[in-house]
Amino acid sequence: MAREESIINFEEVSFEYGHNKPILDEVSFTLRRGMKMAVMGQNGAGKSTLFALMTGALKPEDGEINRSHGMKVAIASQVISREKMELTVRDFFQSYFDKKIYDIDPKIDDVLEVVNLKGHEKLHDRIVKSFSGGQQARLLLASALIQEPDLLLLDEPTNNLDKAGIEHLTKFLVDYAGTVVVISHDADFLNAFTTGVLYLDVFTRKIEQYPGNYHDVQRDILIRIDKENRKNAQLEKKIQENKDKANFFAQKGGKMRLVAKKMRTEVEEMEEEKVDVRKEDRTIRPFAIPAQEELSGVVLALTSYSVLKNGEPKVKKANIALRKNNHLLLRGPNGIGKSTLLEAIAKGVAEGATITEGVKVGYYRQDFSTLDFNQTVFDALMTVMGQPDEKRMRTVAAGFLITGDTIYTKIGSLSEGQKGLVAFASLVLERPGLLILDEPTNHINFRHLPLIAKALDQYEGAMILVSHVPEFVEQIRIDDVLDLEK
C-alpha cells in the first residue's frame, strides 16, 4: 500500500521564463512512493526547470504542486556551482543544510562510502575543485544522499563517471528503496532501473507519462506517431475528395451550391479532426571541423606526463608525436588526472608536452569554462572567428540548433546541452590545428552523438580525446591510445 502513496502531484502547472520562453503548459502528473522514473526530452525542453519546480526553487505561474506532508526533496545537479567549488568537502556538505550539523564528519564518510569515493586522510579538508570531474560527479550524488530525501532527483548523474562509477551507481539505484527521478541520455543506464518515463514535449510544452523503460517508451512513441500519421493521411485523402466535389458542385449553380456548402463544412470538421503529430526531437545538421591550414610535421610532442596515484603526483615517460590526421585516445579511471593533463597541454604549461609554434588549439572542456558565460552566443561565436563573418557564423550556429532568441542569450543562461552545442559551433568556426576534447558527450542529446562522432572521425588535424562512452569512441578513428593507469 505504501508504494501507492502519492508524494508529489502537478495539477495543470504552467511556467515560463520571462514573457518569451514558455516551458510548461498546464502540465499534470503524479509521482508515487518507490517510483523510479526517467525524464526524456530534447536539449532546452525544460528538464532542469522541471527539477527546480519539484524542489521548490522555482514557483509555477499557474496551477499547483502538491507535496506529501514533510516530504524532503534533494537534487544532484549536473555541475557543482562555481562558489561551491571553492569550499572544503566538509563545508560543501554543510551547505546543503539550513542549520549547523555538528556530527557531520561520520555522515560524510557514510555517503562517500555509498558513492565509492573512499577517502584518504584529510579528505574532509580538501577543496572541492581539486577533485576530478568524475569525483565531483560522485560528490554531487553524495550531497543529495546526505539529506536522506524521500524524492531523489538526479540530473545527468553518469556525466564524467568511468565504467566502474556507472556500474556502482546503477547497482545503488536498483537497490534504492526511495523515489528517484533521473535526467539522462544514457539508455542502457536508464533501462537498468527505471519503471516509467516523463516525456517533455518541447513543441506542445506538455508532459506525457509512460509506464515501462526507456526502450519501451521509444517504441510506444514511434507506434503512436505512425498511427497519427496514418489517421491524418486517411483524413487528407477524404478532405481532398470533398474539396474536389465541392468545387465541381459549386460550378453547377442552383441547389448544387448547397451541396457544395455542406461538403465544405465537412472539410472544416475533418481538418479539425487531424491530430498534431508529435514532432520528434530535432537533430543537429551533419558538420565538419575544418583543420588549420598548412599543418606539417609534429603538432604535439609528449615525452612525459604526470598522473595522480593515491593523491600524489607521479611522473611517467612517454614517446608520442602527434602529427596532422593523428587521433590519440587518453584513457584512465576517475581521479588519475586526465582533465588536469588536457588543461595543462591546452594552456601550453604541461611539462614534457611541446606544441609546435603557430598551432591553434581548440579545447572542449567538460565544464565549458573556455566559454565566457557573460557573453551572448552571438558575441562568443563572432569572437572565435579569425575574420568575423556574420553570415557564416549564423549558418554554422543554425546547424547546431542555435537560432531565434537563443543567439542573443547569455551563455550562462543556456542549458548544459545548449552550452555543449555552442562549444562545438565554436570549434567549427575556430579551425584548430590541435583539437583537445574532454568528455564531449556530456549533456548532449543522444540523437546528436553519431553526427559529432562522424565529425571527429573525419577531423584532419591532430586530436586528443577523453571519453568514458565506449559506443561513442568506437565510431571514431583512433590511431594511438595512452592509458594513464598502465
Secondary structure, DSSP 8 states (H G I E B T S, - for coil): -GGG-EEEEEEEEEEEETTTEEEEEEEEEEEETT-EEEEE--TTSSHHHHHHHHHTSS--SEEEEEE-TT--EEEE-SS--HHHHTSBHHHHHHTTSSS--TTHHHHHHHHHHHTT----TTGGGSBGGGS-HHHHHHHHHHHHHTT--SEEEEESTTTT--HHHHHHHHHHHHH--SEEEEE-S-HHHHHTT--EEEEE-TTT--EEEEES-HHHHHHHHHHHHHHHHHHHHHHHHHHHHHHHHHHHHHHH-TTHHHHHHHHHHHHHHHHHH-------------------SS--SEEEEEEEEEEEETTEEEEEEEEEEEETT-EEEEE--TTSSHHHHHHHHHHT--TTEEE-TT--EEEE-TT-TTS-TTSBHHHHHHHHSSS--HHHHHHHHHHTT--GGGGGSBGGGS-HHHHHHHHHHHHHHH--SEEEEESTTTT--TTTHHHHHHHHHT--SEEEEE-S-HHHHTTS---EEEETT-
